[in-house]
Amino acid sequence: MCKKMANTKGKKEALFLQAGESGVRGEVEEEKAALRPRLHKKRMRGGCSMETVLFPDGRKIELRYAVVDYNGTLAVDGLIAPMVKELLLALSQELNVNVITADTFGQARPQLAELVGVKVAVIKPGAEGAQKAELVRKLGPEHTVCIGNGSNDAAMFALAALSIAVVGREGASMAALREADLVVSSPQDAIGLLLHPKRLLATLRI
């Protein structure tokens, strides 16, 4: 009798876990499906994409590039979560995405290899903030959004048209927070703001 009850309990737990996993996968698929029509509408001539953001005070910026820090922002201990990959891929259909990193763990390129359209720039250790800022200058600060969390992200934050700081499991530096336009608690939230620009309005309203 005890063995039978234990087997029944085990089966119920397995079914519960499977249902939970299916629910998570379903949420990801729904998010991707909801994005597809809007992303196609924003495709520009020549394969270049652009996102127009209207600020509550009347300012308008036309975003073409996203420059995103890797370690501490997208990844924890060099590894990036599957959901973040999905959202990053969706963002690459809307903006030209550049992930920039000193790649402390040597995982950036392997982790992002499957994301077609996402560029990875590995910078040299030392003067990392200046190297990140230089990339933003080359792309055009007036058309660039930056996402990061570290002190070496502050310089590119100061240049960019829009800057988003991520306070994740590795925290965020005060230098980055001072230069950021917005602060969020995860890379999912940061990317979500760009995939759904109207979410920016309430936060940026003066």
LOLO-771372 format. One record per residue (C-alpha): residue number from 1; residue in three letters; chain; x, y, z. Coordinates in nm, 2 decimals, decimal comma. Layout:
// LOLO-771372
NUM / ala / A / X / Y / Z
...
// end
This chain:
// LOLO-771372
1 / met / A / 0,00 / 0,00 / 0,00
2 / cys / A / 0,28 / 0,25 / 0,09
3 / lys / A / 0,47 / 0,17 / -0,23
4 / lys / A / 0,15 / 0,23 / -0,43
5 / met / A / 0,08 / 0,56 / -0,27
6 / ala / A / 0,45 / 0,67 / -0,32
7 / asn / A / 0,43 / 0,58 / -0,69
8 / thr / A / 0,10 / 0,78 / -0,73
9 / lys / A / 0,26 / 1,08 / -0,55
10 / gly / A / 0,57 / 1,06 / -0,78
11 / lys / A / 0,35 / 1,05 / -1,09
12 / lys / A / 0,15 / 1,35 / -0,98
13 / glu / A / 0,47 / 1,55 / -0,91
14 / ala / A / 0,61 / 1,46 / -1,25
15 / leu / A / 0,29 / 1,57 / -1,42
16 / phe / A / 0,30 / 1,90 / -1,22
17 / leu / A / 0,66 / 1,97 / -1,33
18 / gln / A / 0,58 / 1,89 / -1,69
19 / ala / A / 0,28 / 2,13 / -1,68
20 / gly / A / 0,50 / 2,40 / -1,53
21 / glu / A / 0,76 / 2,36 / -1,80
22 / ser / A / 0,49 / 2,36 / -2,08
23 / gly / A / 0,35 / 2,69 / -1,93
24 / val / A / 0,69 / 2,86 / -1,95
25 / arg / A / 0,74 / 2,75 / -2,31
26 / gly / A / 0,39 / 2,87 / -2,39
27 / glu / A / 0,46 / 3,21 / -2,25
28 / val / A / 0,77 / 3,25 / -2,46
29 / glu / A / 0,60 / 3,14 / -2,78
30 / glu / A / 0,31 / 3,38 / -2,71
31 / glu / A / 0,55 / 3,67 / -2,66
32 / lys / A / 0,73 / 3,58 / -2,99
33 / ala / A / 0,40 / 3,54 / -3,18
34 / ala / A / 0,28 / 3,88 / -3,06
35 / leu / A / 0,60 / 4,05 / -3,17
36 / arg / A / 0,61 / 3,91 / -3,53
37 / pro / A / 0,35 / 4,14 / -3,70
38 / arg / A / 0,49 / 4,46 / -3,54
39 / leu / A / 0,85 / 4,37 / -3,62
40 / his / A / 0,78 / 4,32 / -3,99
41 / lys / A / 0,61 / 4,66 / -4,01
42 / lys / A / 0,92 / 4,83 / -3,88
43 / arg / A / 1,16 / 4,68 / -4,13
44 / met / A / 1,32 / 4,96 / -4,33
45 / arg / A / 1,46 / 4,96 / -4,68
46 / gly / A / 1,79 / 4,78 / -4,73
47 / gly / A / 1,74 / 4,55 / -4,43
48 / cys / A / 1,80 / 4,83 / -4,18
49 / ser / A / 1,56 / 4,85 / -3,89
50 / met / A / 1,45 / 5,15 / -3,69
51 / glu / A / 1,25 / 5,22 / -3,37
52 / thr / A / 1,09 / 5,56 / -3,31
53 / val / A / 1,05 / 5,65 / -2,95
54 / leu / A / 0,83 / 5,95 / -2,86
55 / phe / A / 0,91 / 6,10 / -2,52
56 / pro / A / 0,63 / 6,25 / -2,31
57 / asp / A / 0,79 / 6,60 / -2,34
58 / gly / A / 0,77 / 6,59 / -2,72
59 / arg / A / 1,12 / 6,48 / -2,80
60 / lys / A / 1,16 / 6,21 / -3,06
61 / ile / A / 1,45 / 5,97 / -3,11
62 / glu / A / 1,49 / 5,72 / -3,39
63 / leu / A / 1,68 / 5,42 / -3,27
64 / arg / A / 1,88 / 5,21 / -3,51
65 / tyr / A / 2,14 / 5,05 / -3,29
66 / ala / A / 2,15 / 4,87 / -2,95
67 / val / A / 2,48 / 4,84 / -2,77
68 / val / A / 2,45 / 4,59 / -2,49
69 / asp / A / 2,70 / 4,48 / -2,23
70 / tyr / A / 2,73 / 4,11 / -2,18
71 / asn / A / 2,86 / 4,00 / -1,83
72 / gly / A / 2,64 / 4,12 / -1,55
73 / thr / A / 2,38 / 4,26 / -1,79
74 / leu / A / 2,28 / 3,98 / -2,02
75 / ala / A / 2,47 / 3,70 / -1,86
76 / val / A / 2,55 / 3,57 / -1,51
77 / asp / A / 2,89 / 3,40 / -1,47
78 / gly / A / 2,93 / 3,40 / -1,85
79 / leu / A / 2,60 / 3,22 / -1,92
80 / ile / A / 2,29 / 3,36 / -2,07
81 / ala / A / 1,94 / 3,24 / -2,00
82 / pro / A / 1,73 / 3,09 / -2,29
83 / met / A / 1,45 / 3,35 / -2,24
84 / val / A / 1,71 / 3,63 / -2,28
85 / lys / A / 1,83 / 3,47 / -2,60
86 / glu / A / 1,48 / 3,47 / -2,74
87 / leu / A / 1,42 / 3,83 / -2,66
88 / leu / A / 1,76 / 3,94 / -2,79
89 / leu / A / 1,69 / 3,76 / -3,12
90 / ala / A / 1,35 / 3,94 / -3,14
91 / leu / A / 1,53 / 4,27 / -3,07
92 / ser / A / 1,78 / 4,20 / -3,35
93 / gln / A / 1,48 / 4,20 / -3,60
94 / glu / A / 1,40 / 4,55 / -3,49
95 / leu / A / 1,74 / 4,71 / -3,42
96 / asn / A / 2,10 / 4,64 / -3,51
97 / val / A / 2,22 / 4,47 / -3,20
98 / asn / A / 2,58 / 4,49 / -3,09
99 / val / A / 2,69 / 4,30 / -2,77
100 / ile / A / 3,02 / 4,44 / -2,64
101 / thr / A / 3,23 / 4,27 / -2,38
102 / ala / A / 3,58 / 4,20 / -2,24
103 / asp / A / 3,45 / 3,84 / -2,22
104 / thr / A / 3,59 / 3,76 / -1,88
105 / phe / A / 3,46 / 3,40 / -1,89
106 / gly / A / 3,53 / 3,34 / -2,26
107 / gln / A / 3,16 / 3,25 / -2,32
108 / ala / A / 3,01 / 3,54 / -2,52
109 / arg / A / 3,07 / 3,42 / -2,87
110 / pro / A / 2,98 / 3,05 / -2,80
111 / gln / A / 2,66 / 3,16 / -2,61
112 / leu / A / 2,55 / 3,40 / -2,88
113 / ala / A / 2,66 / 3,20 / -3,19
114 / glu / A / 2,31 / 3,08 / -3,27
115 / leu / A / 2,16 / 3,43 / -3,27
116 / val / A / 2,19 / 3,53 / -3,63
117 / gly / A / 2,19 / 3,91 / -3,66
118 / val / A / 2,34 / 3,97 / -3,32
119 / lys / A / 2,70 / 4,10 / -3,35
120 / val / A / 2,96 / 4,04 / -3,08
121 / ala / A / 3,25 / 4,28 / -3,02
122 / val / A / 3,52 / 4,15 / -2,78
123 / ile / A / 3,72 / 4,44 / -2,64
124 / lys / A / 4,07 / 4,44 / -2,48
125 / pro / A / 4,10 / 4,45 / -2,10
126 / gly / A / 4,18 / 4,80 / -1,98
127 / ala / A / 4,02 / 5,13 / -2,08
128 / glu / A / 3,70 / 4,93 / -2,15
129 / gly / A / 3,47 / 5,23 / -2,09
130 / ala / A / 3,65 / 5,43 / -2,36
131 / gln / A / 3,63 / 5,13 / -2,61
132 / lys / A / 3,26 / 5,10 / -2,55
133 / ala / A / 3,21 / 5,47 / -2,59
134 / glu / A / 3,40 / 5,46 / -2,92
135 / leu / A / 3,17 / 5,20 / -3,06
136 / val / A / 2,87 / 5,42 / -2,98
137 / arg / A / 3,04 / 5,72 / -3,15
138 / lys / A / 3,10 / 5,52 / -3,46
139 / leu / A / 2,74 / 5,40 / -3,48
140 / gly / A / 2,59 / 5,74 / -3,40
141 / pro / A / 2,50 / 5,83 / -3,05
142 / glu / A / 2,17 / 6,00 / -3,16
143 / his / A / 2,04 / 5,67 / -3,30
144 / thr / A / 2,18 / 5,43 / -3,02
145 / val / A / 2,03 / 5,28 / -2,71
146 / cys / A / 2,27 / 5,13 / -2,45
147 / ile / A / 2,21 / 4,86 / -2,19
148 / gly / A / 2,46 / 4,79 / -1,92
149 / asn / A / 2,53 / 4,77 / -1,55
150 / gly / A / 2,90 / 4,85 / -1,48
151 / ser / A / 3,12 / 5,15 / -1,43
152 / asn / A / 3,27 / 5,09 / -1,77
153 / asp / A / 2,92 / 5,14 / -1,92
154 / ala / A / 2,89 / 5,49 / -1,79
155 / ala / A / 3,08 / 5,66 / -2,07
156 / met / A / 2,86 / 5,51 / -2,34
157 / phe / A / 2,55 / 5,58 / -2,13
158 / ala / A / 2,64 / 5,95 / -2,13
159 / leu / A / 2,67 / 5,95 / -2,51
160 / ala / A / 2,36 / 5,74 / -2,61
161 / ala / A / 2,02 / 5,88 / -2,70
162 / leu / A / 1,87 / 5,63 / -2,45
163 / ser / A / 2,05 / 5,44 / -2,17
164 / ile / A / 1,91 / 5,15 / -1,96
165 / ala / A / 2,08 / 5,02 / -1,65
166 / val / A / 2,02 / 4,67 / -1,53
167 / val / A / 2,04 / 4,59 / -1,16
168 / gly / A / 2,06 / 4,21 / -1,18
169 / arg / A / 2,23 / 3,94 / -0,97
170 / glu / A / 2,57 / 4,12 / -1,01
171 / gly / A / 2,43 / 4,46 / -0,91
172 / ala / A / 2,50 / 4,79 / -1,09
173 / ser / A / 2,76 / 5,06 / -1,03
174 / met / A / 2,66 / 5,40 / -0,91
175 / ala / A / 2,85 / 5,55 / -1,21
176 / ala / A / 2,62 / 5,36 / -1,45
177 / leu / A / 2,31 / 5,45 / -1,25
178 / arg / A / 2,39 / 5,82 / -1,26
179 / glu / A / 2,41 / 5,83 / -1,64
180 / ala / A / 2,11 / 5,60 / -1,71
181 / asp / A / 1,77 / 5,72 / -1,82
182 / leu / A / 1,60 / 5,42 / -1,68
183 / val / A / 1,68 / 5,15 / -1,43
184 / val / A / 1,53 / 4,79 / -1,45
185 / ser / A / 1,58 / 4,47 / -1,26
186 / ser / A / 1,65 / 4,23 / -1,54
187 / pro / A / 1,77 / 4,20 / -1,90
188 / gln / A / 1,42 / 4,08 / -1,99
189 / asp / A / 1,27 / 4,40 / -1,87
190 / ala / A / 1,53 / 4,61 / -2,05
191 / ile / A / 1,47 / 4,44 / -2,38
192 / gly / A / 1,10 / 4,44 / -2,32
193 / leu / A / 1,10 / 4,82 / -2,30
194 / leu / A / 1,25 / 4,84 / -2,65
195 / leu / A / 1,01 / 4,57 / -2,79
196 / his / A / 0,72 / 4,76 / -2,64
197 / pro / A / 0,82 / 5,13 / -2,65
198 / lys / A / 0,49 / 5,25 / -2,49
199 / arg / A / 0,62 / 5,11 / -2,17
200 / leu / A / 0,87 / 5,39 / -2,16
201 / leu / A / 0,61 / 5,67 / -2,15
202 / ala / A / 0,50 / 5,64 / -1,79
203 / thr / A / 0,86 / 5,62 / -1,65
204 / leu / A / 1,00 / 5,90 / -1,86
205 / arg / A / 0,70 / 6,14 / -1,82
206 / ile / A / 0,81 / 6,46 / -1,65
// end
